[in-house]
Amino acid sequence: MEPVVVLILFAVFLGAVSQRVSGMGFGLVSGPFLVLLLDPFSGVVLINICGIVASGTVFVRTWREAEWGSFWKLSLGTVIGTVPGALLAAALPAPPLQILIGVLIIVSLISSMIIGRIGKTMPANFGTKFTTGFLSGTMSAAAGTGGPAVSAYAVLTKWEQRSFAATLQPFLVVGTTSAIIFKAVFDHSAWPQLTAPTWIGIAAVLVAGLVSGDWLSQKIESSTARIAVIVLALGGGTATLVKGLAHLN
């Protein structure tokens, strides 16, 4: 097995573990590494594909706690938001897109941490939900990371954690599915060109990562898991940014 394939499988495994433990870590953790290992176009599509499976699997266990009224308002925004995100990804050359992905990951993570400390609140109405969904959809299509925008919204509206985490899973499925569709429409070459054994391996490590994450979620504190996700995501985002800058003419 080629070293790059091993690294792709390991990145997918880590993302699946973090998705099960933290509820939204797949794109943040595996995303920047898959972009580095593949390219910023097919890498984001692979993130979206795996993200659908990861979120869908978690949702099977949490659907009873989902807040469906919020889900539909957020989802309307995210479907519309994936259109400019996909257009942007299709229009940019690889190095600028890598820079954009790295910056989006770093800024979204730092913003989420700052928002969590300032103690501000905002109303949970249609406008804020639609706008949050729109931003999440744009980031999902452009960078494969739609979770931080919704996480910030949850903090600002003081959304109860269990209900938020349950609602987030079908929302991410809608956003990532929409991102794949529009990226395929605007860039026909975006689909990852991987061999059949590699796809089978990805499916296997996805399952293994989700099972491992389920076990790990019972052994560690959620705060510890969030710190690990942030550290990994910041490292990957920085590496993606540096690679983009290094190849920028």
C-alpha positions in Angstrom: 0.0 0.0 0.0 1.4 3.4 -1.0 2.4 5.7 1.9 0.0 8.4 0.8 -2.9 6.0 0.9 -1.9 4.9 4.5 -1.9 8.6 5.5 -5.3 9.2 3.9 -6.8 6.2 5.8 -5.2 7.5 9.0 -6.6 11.0 8.5 -10.1 9.5 7.9 -9.8 7.4 11.0 -8.9 10.4 13.2 -11.7 12.4 11.7 -14.2 9.7 12.4 -13.0 9.3 16.0 -13.3 13.1 16.6 -16.7 13.2 15.0 -18.1 10.6 17.4 -16.4 12.1 20.4 -17.1 15.8 19.8 -20.0 15.7 17.3 -18.4 17.9 14.7 -14.7 17.2 14.4 -14.5 15.2 11.1 -13.9 18.1 8.7 -11.8 20.1 11.1 -9.4 17.2 12.0 -9.2 15.2 8.7 -10.0 18.1 6.3 -6.7 19.9 6.2 -4.7 16.7 6.0 -6.8 15.3 3.2 -6.4 18.6 1.3 -2.6 18.3 1.8 -2.5 14.6 0.7 -4.8 15.0 -2.3 -5.6 18.5 -3.6 -7.9 21.2 -2.4 -10.7 20.2 -4.9 -11.0 16.4 -4.5 -9.8 16.6 -0.9 -12.8 18.7 0.1 -15.2 16.4 -1.7 -13.7 13.4 0.1 -14.2 15.3 3.4 -17.8 15.9 2.5 -18.4 12.2 1.5 -16.9 10.9 4.7 -18.7 13.6 6.7 -22.1 12.4 5.4 -21.4 8.9 6.6 -19.9 10.0 10.0 -22.8 12.5 10.8 -25.4 10.0 9.6 -24.1 7.3 11.8 -24.0 9.5 14.9 -27.5 10.8 14.0 -29.0 7.2 14.1 -28.3 7.3 17.9 -29.3 10.9 18.6 -32.3 11.7 16.4 -34.8 11.7 19.2 -33.1 14.8 20.7 -33.0 16.8 17.5 -34.7 20.2 17.4 -36.4 20.0 14.0 -37.7 23.6 13.8 -34.2 24.9 14.0 -32.9 22.2 11.7 -35.1 23.3 8.8 -34.2 27.0 9.1 -30.5 26.2 9.3 -30.7 23.8 6.4 -32.4 26.3 4.1 -29.5 28.7 4.7 -26.8 26.0 4.2 -28.2 24.7 0.9 -28.2 28.2 -0.5 -24.8 28.9 1.0 -23.1 26.0 -0.7 -23.6 27.6 -4.1 -21.1 30.5 -3.6 -18.8 28.2 -1.7 -18.7 25.7 -4.6 -18.3 28.5 -7.2 -15.4 30.0 -5.2 -13.7 26.6 -4.9 -14.1 26.0 -8.7 -12.8 29.4 -9.6 -9.6 29.5 -7.5 -6.3 27.8 -8.5 -4.9 25.2 -6.1 -2.5 27.3 -4.0 -4.9 30.2 -3.3 -7.6 27.7 -2.5 -5.3 25.9 0.0 -4.5 29.3 1.6 -8.3 30.0 1.8 -9.0 26.6 3.4 -6.2 27.1 5.9 -7.3 30.6 6.8 -11.0 29.6 7.2 -10.1 26.7 9.5 -7.8 28.8 11.7 -10.1 31.8 11.8 -13.2 29.8 12.5 -11.6 27.9 15.4 -10.1 31.0 17.0 -13.5 32.8 16.6 -15.3 30.0 18.2 -12.9 30.0 21.2 -13.2 33.8 21.6 -17.0 33.7 21.3 -17.2 31.1 24.0 -15.5 33.5 26.4 -17.0 36.9 25.8 -20.4 36.0 27.2 -22.5 37.7 24.5 -25.8 36.4 23.3 -28.0 36.8 20.3 -31.7 35.9 19.5 -32.5 32.5 18.1 -34.8 33.6 15.3 -35.2 32.8 11.6 -32.7 35.5 10.5 -29.8 34.3 12.7 -30.5 30.6 11.9 -30.6 31.2 8.2 -27.5 33.4 8.2 -25.6 30.8 10.3 -26.7 28.0 7.9 -25.6 30.1 4.9 -22.1 30.7 6.4 -21.8 27.0 7.3 -22.8 25.9 3.8 -20.3 28.3 2.2 -17.5 27.0 4.4 -18.5 23.4 3.8 -18.4 23.7 0.1 -15.2 25.8 0.0 -13.2 24.1 2.8 -15.1 21.1 4.0 -15.7 22.6 7.5 -19.3 23.6 8.1 -19.4 22.9 11.9 -17.7 26.0 13.5 -20.2 28.5 12.3 -23.1 26.5 13.9 -21.0 25.9 17.0 -20.5 29.6 17.4 -24.3 30.1 16.9 -25.0 27.5 19.6 -22.8 29.4 22.1 -24.3 32.8 21.3 -27.9 31.5 21.6 -27.1 29.3 24.6 -28.5 26.2 22.8 -28.6 23.2 25.1 -25.6 20.9 24.2 -27.4 17.6 23.7 -30.1 19.1 21.5 -27.5 21.1 19.6 -25.3 18.0 19.0 -28.3 15.9 17.9 -29.6 18.6 15.5 -26.1 19.2 14.1 -25.8 15.7 12.6 -28.7 15.9 10.1 -27.8 19.5 9.4 -24.3 18.5 8.4 -25.6 15.7 6.2 -27.8 18.2 4.3 -24.9 20.7 4.0 -22.3 18.2 2.9 -24.6 16.6 0.4 -25.5 19.9 -1.1 -21.8 20.9 -1.3 -21.0 17.7 -3.2 -23.8 18.2 -5.6 -22.9 21.8 -6.4 -19.2 21.1 -6.6 -19.9 18.3 -9.1 -22.0 20.8 -11.1 -19.4 23.5 -11.2 -16.2 21.3 -11.4 -16.7 17.9 -13.0 -13.1 16.9 -12.1 -13.6 17.4 -8.3 -14.5 13.8 -7.6 -11.5 12.0 -5.9 -9.7 9.7 -8.3 -9.0 6.8 -5.9 -8.8 3.1 -6.6 -11.5 0.6 -5.5 -9.3 -0.8 -2.7 -8.7 2.7 -1.3 -12.4 3.4 -1.2 -13.0 0.1 0.6 -10.2 1.0 3.0 -11.8 4.4 3.7 -15.1 2.7 4.4 -13.4 0.3 6.8 -11.5 3.0 8.8 -14.6 5.2 8.9 -16.5 2.4 10.7 -13.4 1.6 12.9 -13.0 5.3 13.8 -16.7 5.7 14.8 -16.6 2.5 16.9 -13.4 3.7 18.6 -14.8 7.1 19.1 -17.9 5.6 20.7 -15.7 3.8 23.2 -13.4 6.8 23.7 -16.3 9.1 24.4 -17.1 7.1 27.5 -13.6 7.3 28.8 -12.6 10.9 28.4 -14.1 14.3 29.3 -15.8 16.2 26.5 -13.5 19.2 27.3 -10.4 17.1 26.7 -11.8 15.9 23.4 -12.5 19.5 22.3 -9.0 20.5 23.1 -7.6 17.6 21.1 -9.8 18.5 18.1 -8.7 22.1 18.3 -5.0 21.3 18.5 -5.2 18.8 15.5 -7.3 21.2 13.4 -5.1 24.2 14.1 -2.0 22.1 13.1 -3.6 20.9 9.9 -5.0 24.3 9.0 -1.5 25.9 9.5 0.1 23.2 7.4 -2.4 23.7 4.6 -1.9 27.5 4.7 1.9 27.1 4.6 1.7 24.7 1.7 -0.5 27.1 -0.2 1.8 30.1 0.4 4.9 28.0 -0.6 3.4 27.2 -4.0 1.9 30.6 -4.6 3.5 32.2 -7.7 
